[in-house]
């Protein structure tokens, strides 16, 4: 997931630099390629969360199937994710204006004015992985909840089917459901634009909606990183400890400042 996030950051830097130019549409190199990188980074982030959810599912709900918890299966998931997210955005290259410069948003990406390619990418790269991820975490949360109830009722017949660390998994699934819910807003304005262009082509959307759609994609990824940082206690504690050490190094306490000995007469 970090690689896809980094690719999206590179894309944002390139578009920000060229966005200040008046001849941006004519002078930006490899416009279609930057649009492809945007789709790969955004879709790759969504599918990386789906792979992470599948891994949690294997270790919690299907914890008896040891084969699903092996390195081989997880490497297959990672390689499959990379292949899928790099190959799926290729078909729009074969459509006219599949990846093109959009005047309203000042971006090179799958333009919302091309319904076929934009809807194809948003379903495959956004709606499908997000929906599957939410369903998987709901399954984990429900299974953990039922496991806790069985433990409280002291059901000996179901003792062999209880989820290990059910309370922890239930809390983790709840936090990840919240994170995915926040992440889902990123592609919503873009989806609204695509549907608007198809349903009411005679009434163009306001230009501000194009800018909002472009900004929401980037801001959703940034928000997701912040949410993960806040919800991950180990990462949060490590960051706080680093900031405290850095502050002490820059601004040492008064007690640590060396003082000169008194001058004897």
C-alpha positions as CSV (number, residue, x, y, z in Angstrom):
1,X,0.0,0.0,0.0
2,X,2.9,2.4,0.7
3,X,4.1,2.0,-2.8
4,X,0.8,3.0,-4.3
5,X,0.5,6.0,-1.9
6,X,4.0,7.1,-2.9
7,X,3.0,6.8,-6.6
8,X,0.0,9.0,-5.9
9,X,2.2,11.6,-4.1
10,X,4.5,11.7,-7.2
11,X,1.5,12.3,-9.4
12,X,0.3,15.1,-7.2
13,X,3.7,16.8,-7.3
14,X,3.9,16.6,-11.1
15,X,0.4,18.0,-11.7
16,X,1.1,20.7,-9.1
17,X,4.3,21.8,-10.8
18,X,2.8,21.9,-14.3
19,X,-0.5,23.4,-13.0
20,X,1.2,26.8,-12.7
21,X,2.0,26.9,-16.4
22,X,-0.3,28.8,-18.7
23,X,0.5,26.3,-21.5
24,X,-0.1,23.3,-19.2
25,X,-2.3,21.4,-21.7
26,X,0.2,21.5,-24.5
27,X,3.5,21.3,-22.6
28,X,2.9,18.6,-20.0
29,X,4.9,15.5,-21.0
30,X,3.2,12.1,-21.2
31,X,-0.2,13.4,-20.2
32,X,-1.9,10.0,-20.7
33,X,0.8,8.3,-18.7
34,X,0.3,10.5,-15.7
35,X,-3.4,9.7,-15.8
36,X,-2.5,6.0,-15.9
37,X,-0.3,6.5,-12.8
38,X,-3.2,8.2,-11.0
39,X,-5.5,5.3,-11.7
40,X,-2.9,2.7,-10.7
41,X,-2.1,4.5,-7.4
42,X,-5.7,5.0,-6.4
43,X,-7.0,1.6,-7.5
44,X,-3.8,0.0,-6.0
45,X,-4.6,1.6,-2.6
46,X,-8.1,0.3,-2.7
47,X,-7.1,-3.2,-3.7
48,X,-4.2,-3.2,-1.1
49,X,-6.8,-2.7,1.6
50,X,-8.8,-5.6,0.1
51,X,-5.7,-7.8,0.3
52,X,-5.2,-6.7,3.9
53,X,-8.8,-7.6,4.7
54,X,-8.5,-11.0,3.1
55,X,-5.4,-11.6,5.2
56,X,-7.3,-10.7,8.4
57,X,-10.2,-13.0,7.3
58,X,-7.8,-15.9,6.9
59,X,-6.3,-15.4,10.4
60,X,-9.6,-14.9,12.2
61,X,-12.6,-16.6,10.6
62,X,-10.7,-19.3,8.8
63,X,-8.0,-19.7,11.4
64,X,-8.2,-23.5,11.2
65,X,-7.2,-23.5,7.5
66,X,-3.4,-23.2,8.1
67,X,-2.7,-23.2,4.3
68,X,-4.4,-19.9,4.0
69,X,-2.0,-18.4,6.5
70,X,1.2,-19.4,4.7
71,X,3.6,-17.0,3.0
72,X,2.9,-18.6,-0.3
73,X,-0.8,-17.6,-0.3
74,X,0.0,-14.0,0.9
75,X,2.7,-13.6,-1.8
76,X,0.2,-14.8,-4.4
77,X,-2.2,-12.2,-3.1
78,X,0.4,-9.4,-3.3
79,X,1.6,-10.4,-6.8
80,X,-1.9,-10.7,-8.0
81,X,-2.8,-7.3,-6.6
82,X,0.2,-5.7,-8.4
83,X,-0.6,-7.4,-11.7
84,X,-4.3,-6.6,-11.5
85,X,-3.9,-2.9,-10.6
86,X,-1.3,-2.4,-13.4
87,X,-3.2,-4.2,-16.1
88,X,-6.8,-3.1,-15.4
89,X,-6.1,0.6,-16.3
90,X,-4.7,-0.2,-19.7
91,X,-8.0,-0.6,-21.8
92,X,-8.8,3.2,-21.7
93,X,-5.6,3.7,-23.8
94,X,-7.5,2.1,-26.7
95,X,-10.5,4.5,-26.4
96,X,-10.5,8.0,-27.8
97,X,-10.0,10.5,-25.0
98,X,-9.7,7.6,-22.5
99,X,-6.9,9.5,-20.7
100,X,-7.0,13.1,-21.7
101,X,-6.5,16.6,-20.4
102,X,-9.7,18.0,-18.8
103,X,-9.9,21.8,-18.9
104,X,-12.2,22.1,-15.9
105,X,-10.1,20.2,-13.5
106,X,-6.7,21.0,-15.2
107,X,-5.7,17.4,-14.9
108,X,-4.7,14.5,-17.1
109,X,-6.8,11.6,-16.0
110,X,-9.8,9.5,-17.1
111,X,-12.1,12.3,-18.1
112,X,-15.6,12.1,-16.8
113,X,-16.9,13.1,-20.2
114,X,-16.0,9.6,-21.5
115,X,-18.7,7.5,-19.8
116,X,-17.5,4.0,-20.8
117,X,-13.9,4.3,-19.6
118,X,-14.6,6.4,-16.5
119,X,-17.4,4.1,-15.3
120,X,-15.3,1.0,-16.1
121,X,-12.4,2.3,-14.0
122,X,-14.5,3.5,-11.1
123,X,-16.4,0.2,-10.8
124,X,-13.2,-2.0,-11.1
125,X,-10.9,0.3,-9.1
126,X,-13.2,1.9,-6.6
127,X,-16.7,0.4,-6.0
128,X,-15.8,-3.3,-6.2
129,X,-12.7,-3.4,-3.9
130,X,-14.3,-1.0,-1.4
131,X,-17.6,-3.0,-1.2
132,X,-15.7,-6.3,-0.8
133,X,-13.5,-4.8,1.9
134,X,-16.5,-3.5,3.9
135,X,-18.2,-6.9,3.6
136,X,-15.1,-8.8,4.8
137,X,-14.7,-6.5,7.8
138,X,-18.4,-6.9,8.6
139,X,-18.0,-10.7,8.5
140,X,-15.0,-10.5,10.8
141,X,-16.8,-8.1,13.2
142,X,-19.9,-10.3,13.3
143,X,-17.9,-13.5,13.8
144,X,-15.9,-12.0,16.6
145,X,-19.1,-10.7,18.2
146,X,-20.7,-14.2,18.1
147,X,-17.5,-15.7,19.4
148,X,-17.6,-13.3,22.4
149,X,-21.3,-14.2,23.1
150,X,-20.5,-17.9,23.0
151,X,-17.7,-17.4,25.5
152,X,-19.9,-15.4,27.9
153,X,-22.6,-18.1,27.7
154,X,-20.0,-20.8,28.3
155,X,-21.1,-22.8,25.4
156,X,-18.8,-25.8,25.6
157,X,-20.1,-27.3,22.4
158,X,-18.9,-24.3,20.4
159,X,-15.6,-23.9,22.3
160,X,-13.6,-25.4,19.4
161,X,-15.1,-22.8,17.0
162,X,-14.3,-19.7,19.0
163,X,-12.2,-17.0,17.3
164,X,-8.8,-16.5,19.0
165,X,-8.4,-12.9,20.4
166,X,-12.1,-12.2,19.5
167,X,-12.3,-8.9,21.5
168,X,-9.1,-7.5,19.8
169,X,-10.3,-8.6,16.3
170,X,-13.7,-7.0,16.9
171,X,-12.2,-3.7,17.9
172,X,-9.8,-3.8,14.9
173,X,-12.6,-4.6,12.5
174,X,-14.7,-1.8,13.9
175,X,-11.8,0.7,13.5
176,X,-11.1,-0.5,10.0
177,X,-14.7,-0.2,9.1
178,X,-14.6,3.4,10.2
179,X,-11.5,4.0,8.2
180,X,-13.0,2.5,5.0
181,X,-16.1,4.5,5.5
182,X,-14.1,7.7,5.6
183,X,-12.0,6.5,2.6
184,X,-15.1,5.8,0.5
185,X,-15.9,9.5,0.2
186,X,-12.9,10.1,-2.0
187,X,-14.4,8.8,-5.3
188,X,-17.9,10.1,-4.6
189,X,-17.7,13.5,-6.4
190,X,-16.0,11.8,-9.4
191,X,-18.8,9.2,-9.6
192,X,-21.4,12.1,-9.4
193,X,-19.7,13.8,-12.3
194,X,-19.7,10.6,-14.4
195,X,-23.4,10.0,-13.9
196,X,-24.2,13.7,-14.4
197,X,-22.4,13.8,-17.8
198,X,-24.5,10.7,-18.8
199,X,-27.9,11.7,-17.5
200,X,-27.9,15.4,-18.2
201,X,-25.4,16.1,-21.0
202,X,-27.2,19.3,-22.0
203,X,-26.5,20.8,-18.5
204,X,-22.8,20.9,-17.8
205,X,-21.8,20.5,-14.1
206,X,-20.3,23.5,-12.3
207,X,-16.5,23.9,-12.7
208,X,-16.1,23.8,-9.0
209,X,-17.4,20.2,-8.9
210,X,-14.5,19.1,-11.2
211,X,-12.0,20.7,-8.8
212,X,-13.7,19.1,-5.8
213,X,-13.6,15.6,-7.5
214,X,-9.9,15.9,-8.1
215,X,-9.1,17.2,-4.6
216,X,-11.2,14.5,-2.9
217,X,-9.2,11.7,-4.4
218,X,-6.0,13.0,-3.0
219,X,-7.4,14.2,0.3
220,X,-9.1,10.8,1.0
221,X,-5.7,9.0,0.8
222,X,-4.2,11.6,3.1
223,X,-7.1,11.2,5.5
224,X,-6.8,7.5,5.5
225,X,-3.1,7.7,6.4
226,X,-4.0,10.0,9.3
227,X,-6.8,7.7,10.5
228,X,-4.5,4.7,10.5
229,X,-1.9,6.7,12.4
230,X,-4.5,7.7,15.1
231,X,-6.0,4.2,15.4
232,X,-2.6,2.4,15.5
233,X,-1.4,2.7,19.1
234,X,2.1,1.5,18.4
235,X,2.6,3.9,15.5
236,X,1.1,6.8,17.4
237,X,3.3,6.1,20.5
238,X,6.4,5.8,18.3
239,X,5.7,9.1,16.6
240,X,5.0,10.9,20.0
241,X,8.2,9.5,21.5
242,X,10.2,10.6,18.4
243,X,8.7,14.1,18.6
244,X,9.5,14.4,22.3
245,X,13.1,13.4,21.7
246,X,13.4,15.8,18.8
247,X,11.9,18.6,21.0
248,X,14.3,17.9,23.8
249,X,17.2,18.0,21.4
250,X,16.2,21.3,20.0
251,X,14.8,22.9,23.2
252,X,16.7,21.3,26.1
253,X,15.2,21.7,29.6
254,X,16.7,24.2,31.9
255,X,18.0,21.5,34.2
256,X,20.2,20.1,31.5
257,X,21.8,23.4,30.5
258,X,25.4,23.4,31.9
259,X,26.1,26.3,34.3
260,X,29.5,27.9,35.0
261,X,31.0,27.3,38.4
262,X,31.2,30.4,40.7
263,X,34.4,32.5,40.4
264,X,36.5,32.4,43.5
265,X,38.0,35.7,44.7
